[in-house]
Amino acid sequence: MKEASRLRVFMTADTVGGVWQYALDLAEGLRPHGVEAVLAILGPSPDQQILADAAGIRLVSTDLPLDWTASSPDEVLKAGECIARLAALTSPDIVHLNNPALAAAAAFPAPVVAVCHSCVATWWQAVRTGRLPDEFVWQTDLVRKGYQAADRLLAPSAAFAHATATTYALKTPPLVIHNGRRFVQSTGEQTLEPFAFTAGRLWDEGKDLATLDRAAERIAIPVMAAGPLQGPNGAQVAASHVQAPGRLTDAEVARYLGQRPIFVSTARYEPFGLAVLEAAQAGCSLILSDIPTFRELWGSAALFVPPGDDKTLAQTITHLAQNRHERDRLGRRAQKTAQAYTLEAMSMKMLHVYRSLVSFKRDISSVEDAA
């Protein structure tokens, strides 16, 4: 039997977007507390091995498809079975699925913690209207089954926990554990010339780059949008008025944020928003779309504009660009608020969930052995 104070966790990670950052940070944050995490990655992995090696985290590259890019239910079900077999080889105390659909039909060797990072059904409700397309129907069904199979369901914000519980008619909403982010120290210095900046999966319609692009045409200062314009699912977006340097490394993003630009997120759909947290940690002033998640997390530490309103967005960016004192004030307030979303806080709350499930499993095993 392993030492009671030590846990082994088998964790899956999506390599596209913030889930990878979340998983790597969490694995690092848990390690000082006696948790050995093995990361199994799904989707393309051009540089994940380098990052995992640098962090001292064991990585398993599976070459399995992401559940939201799979072309059929069978692909996801087979991926779940494969992940379950890989998990069994590591003798884990906990299986942590950042891709809950993998639990739809697979039998895992340990209690399952599933995290609701996003899903096509809640995305559709926030971004589109009308009936779900056929491919989203079966994806949603697998996610629902994965949620039902999990021993503990988590969400990164109360707003997204509520949306998930409503969409899937859950009897109990997911437990909220706010995301945390490892702070990346920047070597950049605050610039005297203001500019606006955003970063993320720009190809995702839920990020609504189109609104920021239209606003950029209306204002005098530069607007930079860092991130891929084309996604692994074939989605793509055009950038006509923003400067789009493409995907940047964490260090490159940190250098830009160190200059304390006006950070803008026009997202219509955002379960948490790690890029906003990174900007707040760096002391950037925040202009965010007025959606429940951002209101919950940032409150008076940001300026809010209606989703899709490029005219108001342009006016708000211009206002901050012309008011250095206001930018600095909002930046300090954002930085203070960001202190609530630390890697340590997230890691400790997650560790409590892990230990509660392991203790419950041991108690049940003791009762069964006695019988």
C-alpha positions in Angstrom: 0.0 0.0 0.0 1.2 3.5 -0.8 2.0 5.9 2.0 -1.2 7.4 3.3 0.1 10.9 2.7 1.0 10.3 -0.9 -1.3 10.1 -3.9 -0.9 9.0 -7.5 -3.1 10.8 -10.0 -3.7 9.8 -13.6 -4.8 13.0 -15.4 -5.9 13.6 -19.0 -5.3 16.9 -20.8 -6.5 18.5 -24.0 -3.5 20.0 -25.8 -5.5 22.7 -27.5 -6.0 25.9 -25.4 -6.2 26.5 -21.7 -6.8 22.9 -20.5 -3.2 22.1 -21.1 -2.0 25.0 -19.1 -4.5 24.1 -16.3 -3.3 20.5 -16.2 0.4 21.2 -16.2 0.0 23.9 -13.6 -2.1 21.7 -11.4 0.4 18.8 -11.7 3.2 21.2 -10.6 1.1 22.7 -7.8 0.2 19.3 -6.4 3.7 17.8 -6.4 4.9 19.7 -3.2 1.9 18.1 -1.4 2.9 14.6 -2.1 0.9 14.0 -5.3 2.5 12.3 -8.3 0.7 13.1 -11.4 0.9 11.4 -14.8 -0.5 13.5 -17.7 -2.0 11.6 -20.6 -2.5 14.0 -23.5 -5.0 13.8 -26.3 -4.8 15.8 -29.6 -1.7 17.3 -31.3 1.3 17.7 -29.1 4.1 19.6 -30.8 5.8 21.0 -27.7 4.0 19.5 -24.7 6.9 17.0 -24.1 9.4 19.8 -23.8 7.2 21.7 -21.3 6.4 18.6 -19.2 10.1 17.7 -19.1 11.0 21.2 -17.9 8.3 20.9 -15.1 9.5 17.4 -14.1 6.0 15.9 -15.0 5.7 12.5 -16.5 3.8 12.7 -19.8 2.1 10.0 -21.8 1.3 11.0 -25.5 -1.6 8.9 -26.6 -2.2 10.1 -30.2 -5.9 9.9 -29.4 -8.4 12.4 -30.9 -10.0 15.1 -28.8 -13.6 14.3 -27.9 -14.8 17.6 -29.5 -13.0 17.0 -32.8 -13.9 13.3 -33.1 -16.0 12.3 -36.1 -18.1 9.7 -34.4 -19.2 8.4 -31.0 -17.2 5.3 -31.5 -13.9 7.3 -31.7 -14.6 8.8 -28.3 -15.7 5.5 -26.7 -12.6 3.7 -27.9 -10.4 6.6 -26.7 -12.1 6.2 -23.2 -11.3 2.5 -23.2 -7.7 3.2 -24.2 -7.3 5.9 -21.5 -8.8 3.5 -18.9 -6.2 0.8 -19.8 -3.4 3.4 -19.6 -4.6 4.5 -16.3 -4.6 1.0 -14.9 -1.0 0.6 -15.8 -0.1 3.4 -13.4 -2.1 2.0 -10.4 -3.6 5.4 -9.6 -5.4 6.5 -6.5 -7.4 9.0 -8.5 -8.3 9.4 -12.2 -8.7 13.1 -13.1 -10.5 13.6 -16.4 -10.3 17.0 -18.0 -12.2 15.3 -20.9 -15.4 14.0 -19.1 -16.8 12.3 -22.2 -14.0 9.7 -21.8 -15.9 8.3 -18.8 -19.1 7.7 -20.8 -18.6 3.9 -21.0 -15.1 3.1 -19.8 -14.4 1.3 -16.5 -11.6 3.2 -14.6 -9.5 1.6 -11.9 -9.9 4.4 -9.3 -12.4 7.1 -8.3 -13.0 9.6 -11.2 -12.8 13.4 -10.8 -14.2 15.1 -13.9 -13.8 18.8 -14.6 -16.3 20.7 -16.7 -14.0 23.0 -18.6 -16.4 23.5 -21.6 -18.8 21.6 -23.8 -20.5 22.0 -27.1 -24.0 22.3 -25.6 -23.2 25.3 -23.3 -21.0 26.8 -26.1 -23.9 26.6 -28.5 -26.3 28.3 -26.1 -24.0 31.2 -25.6 -22.8 31.7 -29.2 -25.5 30.4 -31.5 -29.3 29.9 -31.6 -31.6 27.1 -32.7 -31.3 23.3 -32.5 -28.0 21.6 -31.8 -26.5 20.3 -35.0 -26.5 16.5 -35.3 -22.8 16.1 -34.4 -23.3 18.2 -31.3 -26.2 16.0 -30.2 -24.1 12.8 -29.8 -21.2 14.7 -28.4 -23.5 16.2 -25.7 -24.9 12.7 -25.0 -21.5 11.4 -24.3 -20.6 14.3 -22.1 -23.8 13.8 -20.1 -22.9 10.1 -19.6 -19.4 11.1 -18.6 -20.8 13.5 -16.0 -23.1 10.9 -14.6 -20.3 8.3 -14.4 -17.9 10.6 -12.5 -17.5 10.3 -8.7 -17.0 14.0 -8.3 -17.9 16.7 -10.9 -16.1 20.1 -10.7 -16.4 23.4 -12.6 -14.0 26.5 -12.6 -16.6 29.1 -11.9 -20.1 29.3 -10.3 -21.5 30.7 -13.5 -20.3 27.8 -15.5 -21.4 25.3 -12.8 -24.9 26.8 -13.0 -24.9 26.7 -16.9 -23.8 23.0 -16.8 -26.3 22.0 -14.2 -29.1 23.7 -16.1 -28.1 22.3 -19.5 -27.6 18.7 -18.3 -30.5 18.7 -15.7 -28.0 17.7 -13.0 -29.5 17.0 -9.6 -26.4 18.4 -7.9 -24.4 21.2 -9.6 -20.6 20.7 -10.0 -18.4 21.7 -7.1 -16.7 25.0 -7.9 -12.9 25.2 -7.7 -11.7 28.3 -9.3 -8.8 27.9 -11.7 -5.4 29.2 -10.7 -2.4 30.0 -12.8 1.3 29.8 -12.2 2.6 33.3 -12.4 5.0 33.8 -15.3 7.5 36.6 -14.4 7.8 39.1 -17.2 11.0 40.9 -18.3 9.0 43.5 -20.1 8.6 47.1 -18.8 5.4 49.2 -18.8 5.1 51.2 -21.9 4.3 54.8 -22.1 2.4 54.4 -25.3 -0.8 52.4 -24.7 -2.0 49.5 -26.8 -4.7 46.9 -26.5 -4.0 43.2 -26.3 -5.8 39.9 -26.2 -4.7 36.3 -26.4 -6.3 32.9 -26.8 -8.0 30.5 -29.3 -8.9 33.3 -31.7 -10.5 30.8 -34.2 -13.1 29.9 -31.6 -16.3 31.8 -32.4 -17.0 32.0 -28.7 -14.0 34.3 -28.3 -15.6 36.7 -30.7 -12.5 38.2 -32.3 -14.8 39.8 -34.9 -16.1 42.4 -32.4 -12.6 43.3 -31.4 -11.5 43.5 -35.0 -14.4 45.9 -35.8 -13.5 48.0 -32.7 -9.9 48.2 -33.8 -10.9 50.0 -37.0 -12.5 52.7 -34.8 -9.6 53.5 -32.5 -6.1 55.1 -32.9 -4.0 52.9 -30.7 -2.7 49.5 -31.9 -4.7 46.4 -31.0 -2.8 43.0 -30.9 -4.5 39.7 -30.9 -2.2 36.7 -30.1 -3.2 33.2 -30.9 -4.0 30.8 -33.7 -6.6 31.9 -36.3 -7.3 28.4 -37.4 -8.4 25.5 -35.1 -8.0 21.7 -35.2 -11.7 21.4 -36.0 -11.4 23.4 -39.2 -12.8 26.6 -37.7 -11.0 29.8 -38.7 -11.4 33.6 -38.4 -10.1 36.6 -40.3 -8.2 39.5 -38.8 -8.5 42.7 -40.8 -7.7 45.5 -38.4 -6.0 43.9 -35.4 -2.3 42.9 -35.5 -2.2 39.1 -35.4 1.2 37.7 -34.7 -0.1 34.1 -34.4 0.6 31.7 -31.5 3.0 33.0 -28.9 4.9 31.1 -26.2 4.0 31.7 -22.5 7.2 33.8 -22.2 6.3 35.9 -25.2 2.8 36.6 -23.9 4.3 37.5 -20.5 6.6 40.0 -22.1 3.7 41.7 -23.8 1.6 41.7 -20.5 4.6 43.1 -18.7 4.2 46.2 -20.7 0.7 46.5 -19.1 -1.4 46.9 -22.2 -5.2 47.3 -22.0 -6.3 43.7 -21.9 -9.5 43.0 -23.8 -11.7 39.9 -23.9 -14.8 40.0 -26.1 -15.7 36.4 -25.3 -19.4 35.4 -25.5 -18.5 32.1 -23.9 -16.0 31.7 -21.2 -16.1 29.1 -18.4 -13.2 30.8 -16.6 -10.6 32.7 -18.8 -7.0 31.9 -18.0 -5.7 34.7 -20.3 -7.7 37.3 -18.3 -6.1 35.9 -15.1 -2.6 36.2 -16.6 -3.2 39.8 -17.6 -4.6 40.6 -14.1 -1.6 39.0 -12.5 0.6 41.3 -14.6 -1.3 44.4 -13.5 -3.1 45.1 -16.8 -6.3 47.1 -16.9 -9.2 44.9 -18.0 -12.0 45.5 -20.5 -14.3 42.4 -20.6 -17.5 41.4 -22.2 -20.4 41.5 -19.8 -21.1 37.8 -19.3 -21.8 36.0 -16.0 -18.4 34.4 -15.7 -16.5 37.6 -15.9 -18.9 39.5 -13.6 -18.4 36.7 -11.0 -14.7 36.6 -11.2 -13.7 40.2 -11.7 -16.5 42.4 -10.5 -15.3 46.0 -9.8 -11.8 45.1 -11.1 -12.7 45.5 -14.7 -14.8 47.6 -17.2 -17.6 45.7 -18.9 -19.1 46.1 -22.3 -22.1 44.4 -23.9 -21.1 41.3 -26.0 -20.9 42.2 -29.7 -21.0 46.0 -29.2 -17.9 47.1 -31.1 -18.8 50.8 -30.8 -19.0 50.8 -27.0 -15.8 48.7 -26.9 -13.9 51.2 -29.0 -15.1 54.0 -26.8 -14.0 52.2 -23.7 -10.6 51.3 -25.1 -10.1 54.9 -26.2 -11.2 56.2 -22.7 -8.6 54.1 -21.0 -5.9 54.9 -23.6 -6.3 58.5 -22.8 -6.3 58.1 -19.0 -3.1 56.7 -17.6 -4.2 57.2 -14.0 -7.4 55.1 -14.7 -5.4 52.4 -16.4 -3.0 52.1 -13.4 -5.9 52.1 -10.9 -7.7 49.3 -12.7 -4.5 47.4 -13.1 -3.8 47.5 -9.4 -7.4 46.4 -8.6 -7.2 43.5 -11.1 -3.8 42.4 -9.6 -5.3 42.4 -6.2 -8.4 40.4 -7.3 -6.1 37.9 -9.0 -4.6 37.0 -5.7 -7.8 35.0 -5.0 -7.0 32.7 -8.0 -3.6 31.3 -7.1 -2.1 28.0 -8.1 -1.7 27.1 -4.4 -5.4 27.8 -3.7 -6.5 25.6 -6.6 -4.1 22.8 -5.7 -5.1 22.7 -2.0 -8.9 22.5 -2.9 -8.2 19.8 -5.5 -6.1 17.9 -3.0 -9.0 18.0 -0.5 -11.3 16.5 -3.2 -8.8 13.8 -4.0 -8.3 12.8 -0.4 -12.0 12.7 0.4 -12.6 10.2 -2.5 -9.6 8.1 -1.5 -10.8 8.0 2.1 -14.3 7.1 1.0 -13.0 4.3 -1.2 -10.8 2.9 1.7 -13.8 3.0 4.1 -16.0 1.1 1.6 -13.2 -1.4 1.0 -12.9 -1.9 4.8 -16.6 -2.6 5.1 -16.6 -5.0 2.2 -13.5 -6.9 3.6 -15.2 -7.2 7.0 -18.4 -8.6 5.4 
